[in-house]
Amino acid sequence: MKVIQVPMDDKLLREMNRKAKASKSTRAAVIRKACEEYIRRLEEEELDRQYIEGYRRKPEDPVWGRIGSHLASEVWPREKWDEKG
């Protein structure tokens, strides 16, 4: 692992120290976890963007949606709805 320096204001540093201590972890571990979560979220957002862009370039034909729902209704069992749930 590489050691890096991360400038941080005093308030954030105090909060990081409290959270790390409460979770019986180290400040470095908390920062690593936050960075991992940040990267994961960015990757998720990029996949969402690509998905949306794909549908904008080539929208789904409504016929396929109707066909899919018709086929699903033939395969999936009917749900029984009554007052008891």
CORUR-V183242 format. One record per backbone hydrogen bond with DSSP energy under -0.5 kcal/mol. CO is the residue of the C=O (numbers start at 0). NH is the residue of the N-H. E is the energy in kcal/mol with one decimal. If there is no record, write none. Layout:
BEGIN
CO_NH_E, CO_NH_E
END
This chain:
BEGIN
8_12_-2.4, 9_13_-2.6, 10_14_-2.2, 11_15_-2.7, 12_16_-2.5, 13_17_-2.3, 14_18_-2.7, 15_19_-2.7, 16_20_-2.3, 17_21_-2.6, 18_22_-1.9, 19_24_-3.2, 20_23_-1.4, 25_29_-2.1, 26_30_-2.4, 27_31_-2.6, 28_32_-2.5, 29_33_-2.4, 30_34_-2.4, 31_35_-2.6, 32_36_-2.5, 33_37_-2.3, 34_38_-2.5, 35_39_-2.5, 36_40_-2.5, 37_41_-2.3, 38_42_-2.4, 39_43_-2.4, 40_44_-2.6, 41_45_-2.2, 42_46_-2.2, 43_47_-2.4, 44_48_-2.4, 45_49_-2.5, 46_50_-2.4, 47_51_-2.6, 48_52_-2.7, 49_53_-2.4, 50_54_-1.8, 51_55_-1.9, 52_56_-2.4, 53_57_-2.4, 60_63_-1.4, 60_64_-0.9, 61_65_-2.0, 62_66_-2.6, 63_67_-2.6, 64_68_-2.3, 65_69_-2.2, 66_70_-2.7, 67_71_-2.5, 68_72_-2.0, 69_73_-1.1, 70_74_-1.3, 71_75_-3.0, 78_80_-0.7, 79_81_-0.6, 81_84_-1.2
END
